[in-house]
Amino acid sequence: MSFNRIGIRYWEIEPRDEPFLWEMLYEALFVAPSAAPFPREIVRQPEIARYVTGWGRAGDSGFIAAADNAIGAVWIRRFTAAQPGYGYMNDETPELTIAVLSDWRGCGIGTGLMTAMLEAAQRDYPAVSLSVSAANPARHLYERCGFVTEKIEGDSLTMVKHF
């Protein structure tokens, strides 16, 4: 499926899009304005890499947004109690990851991606979860989309959108 909203094209993620997912995984990591950026190789740490490694397994789903080139992505992936994600709720609830290149933030790209992903996810799942830093401005997008905080661990919130 491919579609277009306000000059931005969206398409379902395919295995060939995995290199872009690695870039988006890095962009999804919140860095406080006063902090130094993470080294790029941080996404290869097992607890982070599990969000992309082996993309295309059963249940993997998501969308890429593009103008001239890809500019953002959103995806869901299910984890297990043995290898949970940061926003893990249970084995049946997929965890959502979203990122938009910094030059495109604040332009509605995240909202478009989130809308597409939530519309698709509600066909197969009763809920979707995510993890976000309480200080991350993206938290406001998640709240607007109906996510509610279900767990707090330090500065990290686990939010869930029930359908």
N, C-alpha and C positions, 0 to 999 in steps of 0.2 A: 504494500500500500504506500502510496506517495500522495501528498497533497500540498497545497500552497496557502499560506495565510499572510496577508499584507507584505507581499514581496519576498517572503521567506519560504523556502521549500523545506518540507519535512519528509523523511522516509524511514521505514523500519530498518533497524540495524541488521546488517548481514555479517557473516563471519569475516568478510573482506574489510569491514570497518573496524576490526579490532585495534589496529595501530592508533586510530583516532580516539578510541575508548581509553587507551593508556594515557594519552594527552589530557583527555577530559578528567580522568581519575586524578591526575596531578592537580588540575585546576579546581577540582572539588574540595581539595584540602584547604581548610580555612587557616589563614595566617593573619593574626592581629595586625593592624596597621603599623604598630611600633616594632613588630618582630621581623627578623630576617626570614626570607623564604626558605622553605625546605630544600634540601638537595633533591634533584630530579630522581635519583635512584631510590628514594624512599618508597615509591610505588611498587618496588620489587620485594619489599618486606612481605612475608607470607600473609600477615593479617590484613594488609592493604591489597596485595596482588590478587587475593581471592575474589575481588570484585570484578576482575576482567579475565583472569587466566582461564583458558579453555572456553572462550566465549562461544555460545551456540548450543550449550547443553539444554536439555529439556527444561522448559520454564523460563529461559532467558528471553527477555523481550525489551524493546526500547526503540527510541527514535533519535534521529540526528536532524538538526536544523542547519540550513545552509543559505548563505546569500550567494556570493560568487564561489566561496569555499565553505567547508563545514565550519560552523561557529559555536555549536553547542550540542549537547547530548543528554538524554535521560534514559535510564534503564532500570529494570528490576531483575533481581536474582534471588532465588531462595537459598538459604543457608541451613545448617543443621546445628543442633546443640553441641555436637562434637567439634564443629568448626564454625562458630557463629560470626556474624558480621557485627559491626559496632552498634547497629540499631536492631539487633536480633530480638524478635518477640517469641517466635515458635517456628517449627519446621514448615508450617503451611503458609506463613505470611512472608511474602517476598519483601526484600529491602530495596528501597529506591535510592539511586544515585543520580545527581544532576549537576551539570556544570555548563557555564557559558564563558567563552573567551572574554577577558576583561574589557576589551574595547566595545563589546556588544552588551554588556550588563546595563540594566536599567532601560532597555529598549523593548521590553515585552517578550523577549525570546524565551526566557525561563518560564513565563506564564504559558506561552504557546506549547512548549515542550511538556510542561506539567499537565496541561489540559489533555493533550493527546495521550500521555501515558496513563493518566487516571481513567480516562474513557476506556482504554484498552484493558487495563487491569481489572476493572470492576466486572468484566465478563467472566473472569476466571477465579477471582479471589474475593474473600469477604473483607479484606483489609490490606493495607500496604504500610510498611514502617520505614523510618529513616533515622539517622543520627545527625545531630547538628550541635555546634557550639552555641551556647546561650548568647554569645556576643556576635554571632554571624548574622549580618543583615538579611541573608536568605531566609532566616527563620520567619520573617514577616510574610514572605511568599507562601511558605508552608502553612502558616496559620490562615491566610486568606483562602487557601485551597481546602481547608477543613481539617488539617492535621491538628491533633491535640497531644499535649505532653503526657506520656504515660510513665516515664521513668526519668529520674535525674541522678546522674553519677558525676559528682564534681561539677565541671562546667559543661558537661555533655548531656544533651537531652535526647531521649528516644521518643519520637513522635509517631503517631499512628493516625491514618485516615481510614475510617470504617465506611464501608459502602452500604 
